[in-house]
Amino acid sequence: SAAAPPPRAAPKKQLGCFWFSCKGPRSALTLASKAGFYGTPLLRVLSYSPAHMWHIFAPTELSVFNYKVLWIQSGFCVLLAIMVDVITPPDLGEAQEDRQAVVLLAADSLKGLVAFIVGGFVTNVVATWKQRRTNYASLIGTSRNLLIQISSIVALTTADAAAEEQAVVREMRATLGRYVLLACEIAILKARGEMDSAAARVHLLKERLVLPEEWERMVQ
């Protein structure tokens, strides 16, 4: 008979624990550092547990407000405003009303400016992504068509041909196909700025797309 599965461990208490709440929202996040398109290391959120998003007795959302530097900057701005309010003499007349009108006008103008900047940034990012995706699809399609043409032009010989001749043709087709894939990989590495880096050499050698002596000749 099959062995019985091991008993499951009792679930740990997730809420209402003072020490757990003191750990902050970072304990509920699964983070990983991954290189971006240009090789810049970026901290990415892989997963998170909403039940663990507690910070000093209060639940917090997975948003920009979990960034501690933002709270420090906001606190500094509040302290600066308090200092300015304490140092400057009070003015409850028309000058105060004029100052409030200027601040309200600046706030309204800032709303439109922020919306314009964010909208332009999002549009630019989407257009760049679409162009990059189109170029990548074109590169993959062109490489696939070239591999098919090589396979049809450099055809295997007839069955009555010598075994050595068939081996030479197979080796030639494999070499040409490897060069096509190598050119595709080099184009992608060039877009990332890592065409002649040590990481590119390790990657190409691992994928068996280039020989050590071929790499040395390419980078010299």
N, C-alpha and C positions, 0 to 999 in steps of 0.2 A: 504494500500500500504506500501511497505517496506520503512524504513527511508533511506534517502540519506546518503551515506558515508561522513564523515567529510572531508573538503578540506585539501589537503596536504600542509604542510608548505613549504615555498620557500626554496630551498637549499641554504645553507650558502656558502659564498665565501671561497674557499679553497686555492687558490694560490694568490700570489702578496701581501699578507698582511705582513707588517713588524713585527708586534707583534707576529703573528703566526709563522713566520720563526724563531724568537728568542727563541721559546720554544724548538727547537731542534727536532731530529727524535724520541725522546721518546714519544711525543704526538701522533705519528701515530701508535704506537705499543700497542697491547693488551697482557699484560704479566700476568702470573700466576705462583705461586710457588707450585710445586707438588713434593711429595717425590718420589725418585727413587727406584730402586729395593732393595737397602740396607738401605732405609729410609733417605738418604741424601737429603735435600731440594734443588731442582734445579729450576732455573728460566727458564720457557719455553715460547716461542713466540706462542700465539694462533692465532693471525691474525695481519695484518698490512695493511695500506692504502698507496699505492704508491704515490697518489697525495699529501699526507701529509708529505712525507719524505723530508722536507726542513730543512736546518740548516744554518742560517745566510746568506740569499740571494741565497743559492746554494742547489740544490737537492742532496741527498745522497742515497746510496744504502743500502739495508738491508744486511750488511756484517759485518765482524769483524772490519772494519774501523769506525763503529759507536761507538766503545768502547773507551771511553774517556781516560782510563788508557793507552791504546796503544799509543795514541797521546802524552801523557805526557812522556812515556818511550822513544818514538822516538825523541821528542824534547830534552830530557836530553842527549841522545846519540849524537845528532847533536851539542849541546853546548859543550859536552866533546871533540868531534873531533875538533871543532874550537879552544878550549883552547889549545889542544895539538899542533895544527898547529901553533898557535901564539907563544907558549912558546918555541918550538923546533926551532933551527936555520934552515934556508932553505938550501937545498942541491940539486942542479940541475945537479949533475954529475952522475957517474955510480952507486953510492949508492942509488940514488932515483930510478933508473931503476931496480935495484935489489929488492928494497922494493916493487915496483909495481908488479914485477914478483911473489914475494911471496904472495902478496895479491890476485892476480888473481888465483894462484894455490890453495890458501885456499878457494876462492869462488867456483871454480870448484869442489873441493873435498866436500865442504859443500852441493852443489846441490845433489850429489850422496848420501851423508849421510842422508840428509833430506828425499829424496825419499825412501831410504831403511827403515828408521825408520817409516815413515808414512805408507808405504806399509805393514810392519810387524804389526803395530798397527791395521790397518783396517782388515787385515786377522785374527788377534787374536779376534777382536770384533765380526766379522761375525761368526767365529767358536764357540765362547762362546754363541752367540745368538742361533745358530742352536742347540747346545747341550742343552741349557736351554729349547728351544721349544720342543725338542724331549722328554726330561724328563717330561715336563709339560703334553704333549699329552699322554705319557705312564701312568702318574698318573691319569689323567682323564679317560682314557680307562679302566684301572684296577678297578677304583672305580665304573664305570658303570657296568662292568661285575660282580663285587661282589654284587651290588644291584640287578641285575637280578637273580643271583643265590639265594640270600636270598628270593626274592619274589617267586621263584619256589619251594624252599625247605620248607620254612615256609608258607605252603599254607593254605588258608581258609578252614574251615571245611564244611561239607555238610549242606544243607539247613535245615535238620531236627535236627541239633545240637542246643544246648541251646544257648540263646543269650549271656549269660555270657561267655561261652567258645569262641564264635566268637569275643567278645570284647577283651578277653585276647590275642587272636592270632593277632588281628589288632594292639593292643598296642605293642606286641612283635615285629612285623614287623616294626612298626614306630620307635621303639627304636633302633633296629639294623641298620635301614637305617640312622638314625640320627648319630649313632656312625661312620658309614662309611664316611659320609660327614664331620663329625668332624675330623676324621683322615686326610682326604684330606686337609682341611683348616689348620690344625696344621702343616702339612708338608710344605705348602706354607709359613706359618708364620715363620717356622724355617729357611727356606731359606732367608727370609728377616731379620732374627735376632730379631723377635718380638714375639717369641712363648709364653713367659710368661709375656708380658708387659701389662700395663693397657689398652692400645688401643686394644690389642688382646681380652682381656676380654669383653670390651664393644662391639666389633664387633661380637664375638661368642654369647653373650647374645642377641644382637639385632636380629641375624639370627635364634635364638632359636635352636642352635646346642648344647648348654651345659646349664646345670642348675647351679645356684650359688653354691650349695653344691658340685657339681661335679668339678667345677673349683677350689674350695678351696682344694679339695683332690688331684687334679692333680699338683698344684703348691707347695704343702707342701712336 
